[in-house]
Amino acid sequence: MAKDQKKKNNGVQEISTIAMYIILAVITFAVYANSLSNEFVFDDESVVQGDPTITQLSNIPKFFTGELGFHKVIGAYFRPVVSTSYAVDYAIWRYNPMGFHLTNVLIHVINSLLFMTLLMLMFKKSQSPYKSYIILIASLIFALHPIHTEVASWVSGRTDGLAATFFIAAFIFYLKYSLQPSNKNLALILLMYILSLMSKEMAITLPAVIILYDMLINKERFNELLKQRLFVYGSLVIISVLFILLRTWALSQVVPRQTYFYFYGRDFMTAVYTMLQTLPLYFRLSIAPYGMLYHYSGYLPDAHSLTEFRVIFAVFFIVVTTGAAIYFVKRSPYISFAILIFYVTLLPVMNIVPTMNFMADRFLYIPSIFVSIIAASVLFRYFTKRSYNLVMIISAAVLIVFSYMTYSRNKDWKNNDSLFLSAEGRPGVVTYINIGNIYANKGNFDVAELYYRKALDLRKESVIGHNNIGKIFMVRGNFDSAYYYINEAYKLDTLSPEPQFTLAQMYQRKGDIQNAVKWLEKLVTFAPNYNNASELLAQLKAVKQEETKNQTSPLNQNLQPVLKDENLEKVRVLEESSYKNYQAKNYDKAIDELNELIKIMPDKSSGYYNNIGMCYMDQEKYKDAIDNFLIAVKKDNKFSSAYNNIGTCYERMNDIPKAIENYQKAVEVDPNNELAKKNLAKLKQ
């Protein structure tokens, strides 16, 4: 009988290795096939579409020297393997997103096949008549797990997929080296590790994972292995150090953008306490993958003390799981190893070294293998002839549910609107901003501004939050307030192209071509292709030259110079000052300044009266607040936010009928006022 045919083991019909690989590949591809029609979304617009360097295969060597690459478009990252993969994709598909998504899906299929190979080697000595079933089930858990949709369905998520490809491959060659030491296997271990590091930095945990494997799985002869494999361990550590040095050198010209770090402005212990909260959530997402988000910035509140319940719970969780790892060292070492993999491989993304991200589903791509390893370990113990039907039913149910969840989650990544709205109703800096963008694109600027301000409430250092509020003021023609917010964004990150481009747009709208050109000239020195900045600069320079000709014409020689409206400058100063005084709780000063603004700009007084009402409301002077809100709605009967504020005052005064009445008015005036709708729904419960 051919070796790839099915064979019997104690009356059990096994699945051939070839059949296992085919089944795994076909099912995995089928479940992710609907992602092939997805568009470029979110960071793809800058990492892929906004990076012209991937359009030339000749640039590939420069990705490895740091001359070109990720750090030029998104941050201090050294990931030349990923940039290379984008360049190859572009050479084949140009900017057809289907081709890029196909590559992502194939990477995930390959990773699933590699992981099954890894499980076969890890459990090579384990005996069971159902061994092929166990390995296939555990591999399918990894392949179909919904937490992996971010990596497989999002082009920019490829970093974790490629890192895992070489990470798992290096581990496979290490296990082969353990069975048959050879220079070939050693060279392949080191090569795969290098490629993994050059795909994503969190691969640096591989040496620790390998050493832990020998300590736990081969614990009886670990002392002997330590002597035998000291060269292997040492080589992996040396490569880690060399990679850090190479990365530092390659990124030496990158200016640090510290305001982008998630914990910018907070002390180290706040970062520690807050990040502790992510571990139970990561664990839950690995076991029960529901409620996933494409971005978690601001999702969990900062923690400032070890005595906070959320921190106590996280510490308790860590103690219990670590205790379980210790308990199973002798009874089931694979479970101990799996638990420690979860913790060790997450370490690089725990903000010990500051990063831009709080947490992400993609960070679980490698750590989540702990679920499959535990599943395999348990099945090897309890999958028997008596439990056959029960095990197969439970396994089928889990895999069907995972397949459905994954297939559904792939649809969320279809386009920006579907992705951004998938996070609606849940807190988050980036999620609020992106939902605000959806409303802004539809022309609903009041609701957009509400979301942008909610984002700033979570993170006052948000460059895009300030910039986008500035854009709203710009569209409304309130250029002084627009300048205040856009300039705040620029001060937070002088290297961000967005506020510089927006400032140029603002000056262009004002007709101040000279300042528009100035900002575009500054922008094109480091981001010439940002929103076609170079082309716009050329157009504005041509306009400026034409204006100069007209100004020197004899027809214009007797024209009087245009005088600057001093009132506009005064309004700008007062608006900035009143806002700052309100934030600092200097309410009386803020009210005085707002009253002065009403005198100067009576046409815009509705907004100023509303702001006076906010000052009184914060002081719990609800009658005075309501009086001012009523003047605001009298001046502008479509002022939905003012009606909502009146409702809030009445709610705080415990006059629920009037609160409901005004919340209803807010919704009638603006059906998209999400805050008023939530307030109304809360009171009607």
SERO-582063 format. One line per 8 residues: number of its first residue (from 1); for each residue y, x, z of C-alpha. Coordinates in steps of 0.1 Angstrom, whole numbers, m for minus. Last residue first. Layout:
N
NUM) Y:X:Z; ...
//
This chain:
685
685) 525:m350:294; 559:m363:281; 579:m336:299; 560:m307:284; 560:m322:249; 598:m325:250; 603:m289:261; 579:m277:235
677) 597:m297:208; 630:m284:220; 618:m248:217; 603:m254:183; 635:m267:168; 620:m274:133; 628:m311:134; 665:m302:137
669) 689:m331:145; 660:m354:155; 644:m326:175; 676:m319:195; 682:m356:200; 646:m359:214; 654:m330:238; 685:m349:248
661) 667:m382:256; 639:m363:274; 663:m346:297; 681:m379:303; 648:m396:313; 639:m365:334; 669:m363:357; 654:m336:379
653) 687:m316:379; 667:m288:362; 656:m313:336; 691:m325:332; 703:m290:325; 674:m283:301; 682:m315:282; 718:m304:278
645) 705:m270:265; 684:m288:239; 713:m308:227; 733:m275:224; 704:m259:204; 704:m288:179; 741:m284:169; 741:m310:141
637) 769:m330:157; 792:m299:155; 825:m302:174; 812:m331:194; 780:m312:199; 799:m282:214; 821:m305:235; 789:m320:250
629) 776:m285:257; 808:m277:275; 806:m308:298; 769:m302:303; 776:m267:317; 803:m279:340; 779:m305:354; 750:m280:356
621) 767:m253:377; 734:m236:382; 751:m202:376; 728:m197:345; 739:m231:334; 776:m222:337; 772:m192:315; 751:m211:290
613) 778:m238:289; 803:m211:280; 780:m200:252; 778:m236:238; 816:m238:239; 817:m206:219; 793:m219:193; 813:m251:189
605) 845:m231:187; 838:m217:152; 867:m235:135; 889:m229:166; 888:m191:160; 916:m174:179; 920:m201:206; 882:m205:210
597) 878:m167:212; 902:m166:241; 880:m193:259; 850:m171:251; 867:m141:267; 875:m160:299; 840:m173:300; 825:m138:297
589) 847:m125:325; 837:m154:348; 800:m149:339; 797:m112:347; 759:m117:347; 753:m84:329; 739:m102:299; 768:m126:299
581) 792:m96:302; 775:m79:272; 778:m111:251; 814:m116:260; 822:m80:251; 805:m81:217; 822:m114:209; 856:m101:221
573) 854:m69:201; 844:m87:169; 870:m114:174; 897:m87:179; 886:m70:146; 887:m104:128; 922:m111:143; 935:m78:129
565) 930:m89:94; 932:m56:74; 962:m55:51; 956:m53:13; 980:m29:m3; 1009:m45:m22; 1005:m46:m60; 1032:m28:m81
557) 1008:m3:m97; 983:m29:m106; 992:m37:m142; 1000:m1:m149; 962:6:m143; 954:29:m114; 937:1:m94; 918:m11:m124
549) 903:23:m130; 894:27:m93; 877:m8:m94; 856:3:m124; 846:35:m106; 836:14:m75; 815:m9:m97; 797:20:m112
541) 791:34:m78; 777:0:m67; 752:0:m96; 740:36:m89; 736:28:m52; 716:m3:m61; 693:17:m82; 688:43:m55
533) 682:17:m28; 654:0:m48; 642:m17:m16; 634:17:m1; 627:40:m30; 653:67:m21; 641:69:16; 652:102:30
525) 685:111:13; 686:76:m2; 697:61:31; 728:82:37; 740:75:1; 733:38:6; 754:38:38; 784:54:21
517) 780:32:m10; 783:1:11; 813:17:29; 832:22:m4; 821:m12:m19; 838:m32:8; 835:m65:m9; 824:m82:23
509) 790:m89:7; 787:m52:m2; 796:m42:33; 768:m64:46; 743:m52:21; 751:m16:30; 747:m24:66; 713:m40:58
501) 701:m9:40; 710:13:70; 694:m12:94; 661:m11:74; 658:26:66; 649:36:102; 659:72:108; 689:64:131
493) 665:44:154; 680:25:183; 715:33:172; 708:16:138; 694:m15:154; 725:m18:176; 746:m13:144; 728:m42:129
485) 736:m63:159; 773:m55:162; 778:m55:124; 765:m90:121; 788:m102:149; 818:m88:129; 804:m101:96; 802:m138:105
477) 795:m149:69; 766:m171:78; 743:m148:58; 757:m118:77; 752:m135:111; 715:m141:100; 712:m105:89; 725:m93:123
469) 698:m113:140; 674:m95:117; 686:m61:126; 685:m67:163; 649:m79:162; 640:m52:136; 650:m24:159; 633:m39:189
461) 645:m19:220; 652:m52:239; 615:m59:241; 602:m92:254; 636:m110:254; 643:m93:221; 613:m111:206; 625:m144:220
453) 659:m136:204; 643:m131:170; 623:m164:174; 655:m184:182; 673:m167:153; 646:m179:129; 649:m214:143; 686:m215:136
445) 682:m197:103; 661:m223:86; 667:m209:50; 630:m209:41; 630:m171:42; 646:m173:77; 617:m196:89; 591:m171:77
437) 611:m142:91; 612:m158:125; 574:m160:124; 574:m122:117; 598:m115:145; 579:m136:170; 546:m119:160; 562:m85:163
429) 575:m90:198; 545:m111:210; 538:m143:229; 514:m169:215; 524:m202:200; 522:m190:164; 498:m160:160; 480:m174:129
421) 515:m181:115; 520:m145:108; 487:m141:89; 490:m173:69; 526:m165:59; 519:m128:51; 490:m135:28; 452:m140:29
413) 447:m122:62; 442:m155:80; 415:m162:54; 394:m133:67; 394:m149:101; 375:m179:87; 347:m157:72; 346:m137:104
405) 343:m167:126; 316:m183:103; 296:m150:102; 299:m145:140; 287:m181:146; 258:m176:122; 249:m142:138; 250:m156:173
397) 228:m187:163; 203:m165:144; 200:m142:174; 195:m171:198; 169:m187:176; 151:m154:169; 150:m145:206; 137:m180:216
389) 110:m180:189; 97:m145:198; 98:m149:236; 60:m151:240; 53:m125:213; 78:m101:229; 115:m92:226; 124:m86:262
381) 127:m48:267; 134:m37:231; 157:m66:229; 178:m55:259; 182:m20:244; 190:m33:210; 217:m57:224; 232:m29:245
373) 234:m7:215; 249:m36:194; 276:m43:220; 284:m6:225; 292:m3:188; 324:m21:197; 340:12:206; 342:23:169
365) 360:m8:155; 376:m17:188; 410:0:179; 411:m24:149; 416:m53:172; 449:m38:184; 466:m26:217; 500:m16:228
357) 510:3:197; 538:28:190; 521:56:209; 527:77:240; 499:101:250; 482:83:279; 490:53:258; 455:39:260
349) 447:45:224; 430:79:228; 409:66:257; 392:38:238; 363:60:226; 355:70:262; 356:36:278; 334:17:253
341) 311:47:248; 306:47:287; 293:12:286; 269:21:257; 255:52:274; 248:32:306; 230:5:285; 211:32:266
333) 200:47:300; 180:16:310; 165:19:345; 175:55:353; 212:54:343; 213:17:346; 229:15:380; 255:42:371
325) 267:22:341; 267:m10:361; 289:7:387; 312:17:359; 313:m20:348; 320:m32:383; 346:m6:391; 364:m11:358
317) 364:m49:362; 378:m46:398; 405:m23:385; 414:m48:359; 414:m77:384; 437:m57:408; 460:m50:378; 462:m87:369
309) 467:m96:406; 496:m73:411; 490:m48:440; 488:m17:418; 524:m23:409; 547:m25:379; 528:m45:353; 543:m52:319
301) 535:m86:305; 506:m90:280; 513:m101:244; 545:m80:242; 531:m60:212; 496:m75:205; 497:m75:167; 471:m90:143
293) 459:m113:171; 424:m124:180; 419:m155:201; 381:m154:199; 358:m125:198; 335:m132:228; 316:m100:236; 339:m74:220
285) 370:m95:226; 360:m98:263; 357:m61:266; 391:m55:250; 406:m80:273; 390:m64:304; 404:m31:292; 439:m42:282
277) 451:m49:318; 447:m12:326; 474:m6:299; 500:m23:321; 492:m3:352; 492:30:334; 524:23:313; 542:11:345
269) 530:43:361; 546:64:334; 581:50:337; 596:26:312; 623:34:287; 599:36:257; 566:21:267; 556:10:232
261) 569:41:215; 593:32:187; 624:43:206; 608:77:207; 612:84:170; 604:121:170; 617:139:139; 589:149:116
253) 593:186:105; 565:198:128; 541:172:115; 518:195:96; 521:222:124; 512:197:151; 484:183:131; 470:218:124
245) 472:227:161; 455:194:172; 429:200:145; 422:235:157; 417:222:193; 393:195:181; 375:220:159; 371:244:189
237) 356:215:209; 331:206:182; 321:243:178; 316:246:216; 293:216:217; 273:230:188; 272:266:203; 262:252:237
229) 233:235:221; 204:255:234; 219:262:268; 231:227:274; 198:214:260; 179:232:288; 201:217:314; 198:183:297
221) 161:183:299; 154:152:320; 188:137:310; 179:133:274; 194:98:270; 220:102:297; 233:138:295; 224:142:258
213) 243:111:248; 272:120:270; 275:153:252; 276:135:218; 301:109:230; 324:136:245; 323:156:212; 331:124:192
205) 362:115:213; 386:132:188; 378:103:164; 410:87:179; 431:108:156; 423:89:124; 411:98:89; 417:136:93
197) 397:135:125; 368:118:107; 369:143:79; 367:172:105; 338:155:123; 319:150:90; 323:186:82; 312:198:117
189) 281:176:117; 273:186:81; 275:223:89; 251:218:118; 227:199:97; 227:226:70; 225:254:96; 193:239:109
181) 179:224:141; 153:197:133; 151:168:157; 183:175:175; 199:184:142; 189:150:129; 206:135:160; 237:156:152
173) 236:145:116; 236:109:126; 265:115:150; 285:132:123; 278:102:100; 289:78:127; 323:96:130; 326:101:93
165) 324:64:85; 341:54:117; 373:73:107; 371:56:73; 370:22:89; 397:30:115; 422:41:88; 412:12:65
157) 432:m12:86; 461:m7:62; 441:m26:35; 435:m55:59; 402:m75:55; 377:m48:66; 397:m32:95; 413:m64:108
149) 381:m83:102; 362:m60:126; 367:m82:157; 347:m109:139; 314:m90:143; 293:m94:111; 283:m58:105; 280:m48:142
141) 259:m78:151; 240:m73:119; 230:m38:130; 216:m51:163; 196:m78:145; 183:m53:119; 173:m28:146; 155:m55:167
133) 137:m69:137; 125:m35:126; 112:m28:161; 93:m60:165; 60:m44:173; 79:m24:199; 81:13:208; 112:33:215
125) 109:69:204; 132:65:173; 157:44:192; 187:67:186; 174:76:151; 169:40:140; 202:30:156; 221:57:137
117) 205:46:104; 217:10:113; 252:24:119; 252:41:85; 243:9:68; 270:m10:87; 295:18:79; 286:16:42
109) 292:m22:42; 325:m16:60; 336:10:35; 325:m14:7; 348:m41:22; 377:m17:24; 372:m5:m12; 370:m41:m25
101) 403:m48:m6; 420:m20:m25; 407:m32:m58; 417:m68:m51; 452:m57:m42; 460:m47:m78; 486:m20:m74; 471:4:m99
93) 434:m3:m98; 416:29:m106; 443:56:m100; 457:34:m72; 424:33:m55; 420:71:m57; 455:76:m43; 448:51:m15
85) 416:70:m6; 436:103:m5; 461:87:19; 432:78:41; 417:113:40; 452:128:47; 457:111:80; 483:130:100
77) 504:103:118; 540:107:131; 553:74:118; 554:48:89; 565:62:55; 567:100:55; 543:104:84; 516:88:63
69) 514:115:36; 533:143:19; 540:179:28; 515:175:56; 492:202:43; 463:178:38; 484:152:20; 498:179:m2
61) 464:186:m16; 462:149:m27; 495:149:m46; 479:157:m79; 462:123:m77; 496:108:m84; 505:71:m74; 498:77:m38
53) 531:96:m34; 550:64:m42; 545:50:m7; 561:16:m4; 532:m4:m19; 506:13:3; 519:22:37; 552:3:34
45) 540:m31:20; 506:m26:34; 522:m28:69; 522:m66:68; 502:m79:39; 489:m69:5; 472:m100:m9; 437:m114:m2
37) 414:m124:m30; 388:m98:m20; 388:m112:16; 364:m140:5; 337:m114:m1; 335:m105:36; 305:m126:45; 288:m119:13
29) 293:m81:16; 277:m81:50; 248:m103:40; 240:m82:9; 243:m48:27; 222:m58:57; 194:m74:37; 193:m45:13
21) 191:m19:41; 164:m38:59; 144:m42:27; 145:m5:22; 133:1:57; 104:m23:53; 104:m53:75; 74:m56:99
13) 48:m83:99; 35:m86:134; m3:m86:139; m3:m55:160; 19:m38:134; 16:m52:99; 32:m38:68; 58:m50:44
5) 62:m28:13; 84:2:11; 55:25:20; 34:14:m9; 0:0:0
//
